[in-house]
């Protein structure tokens, strides 16, 4: 849990769960560190592929934002996005991939409204997109209590 102070001085309590889905463990660790250093206060969960991510969704935990890779074993990101769109349509998602191509963007548009970011991201850019997708006020977080990380592997 943390508070966000808006530009107008209002305080908002946030308890948001972010699910990171990627089969590259080092990249997941990098994302976690980047998110924690830039925005902290979120409860961050991880899944190594789409199938594991589906288990998280089916566990009943409300996921406020999913950040997923596209190329993964067992269940790829496109299949995961289709599952989430069908079963949890209110859950926003960001897509991270090695290279953003017109074909990938077109395929994503056919599934839903998803931002696609290349994996060579800067965390400031990711933070802005996280805030946008979570529909939080554009502000700097003021942390009073940092959530415990729950990582699912």
Secondary structure, DSSP 8 states (H G I E B T S, - for coil): -EEEE-TTS-EEEE--EEEEE-S-HHHHHHHHHHHHHHT--SEEEEESSHHHHHHHHHTT---SEEEEES--SSS-HHHHHHHHHHH-TT-EEEEEES---HHHHHHHHHH---EEEESS--HHHHHHHHHHHTT--SSEEE-SS--------
